[in-house]
Amino acid sequence: MPFTGPFEDRLAIRELIDAYADAVTKRDAEAWGATWAEDGHWTMPDYPEFPAQTGRENIVNLWVGAMEQFPGIMFEAWPGSIEVDGNTAKVRSYTAEVYDQGDTTVRDRGEYDDECVKIEGRWYFSRRAFRNIHKQIQPKGS
């Protein structure tokens, strides 16, 4: 079953996903960084220009630089699976984002394969691996 474990933990992880998405859309590095465990690991193999990073500070620094390429981004995310086992969880989530690049509008769909960890009663991403599912590029206004 894709949703297992205590309801309170699954809800807190859903809120973690929502906080992450909100921080991306607001371009809020502090709030975005607060979703990561201190020793977190982030990888996006479909985007070799963004090498894998370990450690919250390194991850946030990469993200801040990367966000310069995505002006006006609208980012949404929702869980496909949350499996809680004590203070750890395996999570799969899906994303949809829209942003402008030059004279085009880009619509991306993706999937995160995550591991989360509960530290002192709060959930964090300890590992996120992103893969692109679909990308659509259109001239603005079409």
N, C-alpha and C positions, 0 to 999 in steps of 0.2 A: 504494500500500500504506500502511496507516495507521501502521505502525511501521517507521521507517527510521533509519539512522545507527548508530553504534557501540553495541553492547550496553551497555557500561559507562556511556555517557551516558544511554541510555534507562533503565537501572536507577537511576541517580542522580536523574533527573527523577521517576521513580516514587516514590522515597524522599522527594523534595521534596513531592509531593502527599500522601504519607502523613504527613509531619511537619506539614504545614499542617492536615490533618484532626485529628491528635492534639492539636495546640495549640488548635484550636477547642473540642474536647471538654473539654480540661483548663482552658480559659479562660485560657491562658498567653500574655499579650500579648508578652512578650519572645521566646518561641519562635516565635510566629506572625509577629511582625515580622521575625525572622531569615530568613524564607522569601522576603522581598521585596528586590529590588534597591533601592539607595539612591534612584534616580530612577524607581521603579516607578509604574504608573498602574492604578487600580482603578475600575471602573464597574459599576453595577448598574441598568440602565435600568428594570427592572420595580419598583424600589424608589426612587421619587423622593425619599423622605425621607432617603435616604443619597446625597448628591451625589457625583459623580466626584471622586476625589482623586489628586493626583500628589505623589510624594515619600513615602518610607517613614514619616517622622514623622507626616505628615498622615494617611496611610492607617491607621496604628496608632491614632492618636487617634480617628478616626472609628469604627474597629472596637471600641475599648474602650467608647465610648458606646453603640454599637449592641448590644453583647452584653448590656447591661442588660435588653434586651427579650426575651432568649432564655434564661431560666433552665433549668438542667438539660439543656442541649442535648447530643444525641448526634449527631455529624457523621461521615459516611463519604464517601470519595471514591475514584474509580478512573479510570484513563485509558481513553479510547476511541481515542486516537491520539497518538503521539509521533513527530514528524518532525524529526530533528536534522540541522542543516546547519552544520558547524563549531562555532562558539561561540554559536549561536542555535538555537532550536527553536520549532516551532509545536506546541501541545498542545491537545487537547480532553479534558476530563474531566467526569465525571458525579458528582452529589452526592445524598445522601439524608440528611435530618436530621429529628430528632424532638425536640420541646420542648413544654413546657407554657406556656400563656398563660391566666391566670385559671382558669376552670372547663373549659377545653378543652385537648386535645392536638393539636398541629399536626404534620403530616408533609409535608415539602417535598421535591420532587425538582427538580434543576436541572442546568444545563450551564455549564461554564466554557470560554470560548474564550481561550486563553492564548498568550503569547509568553514564552519563557524565555531567559536569557542566562547564559553561563558566564564567571565572573569569577575569576581566579586559581585555577582548578581546581574551583570550586564553582558549582552551578546555583542560580539565583534566578528568581522571577517578575518579569518586567519589565512585563508588562501582563496584567491579568485582566479579562475582561468576563463577567459572570454574567447568565444569564436563567433565569427560572423555567419549569419544564416542567409541574409538577403540584403542587397544594396541596390537602391534605385536612385538614379541621378536624372533630374529633369531641369530644363531651362526654367528660370524663375518666372512665375506667373502662369505656368501651363498646368 
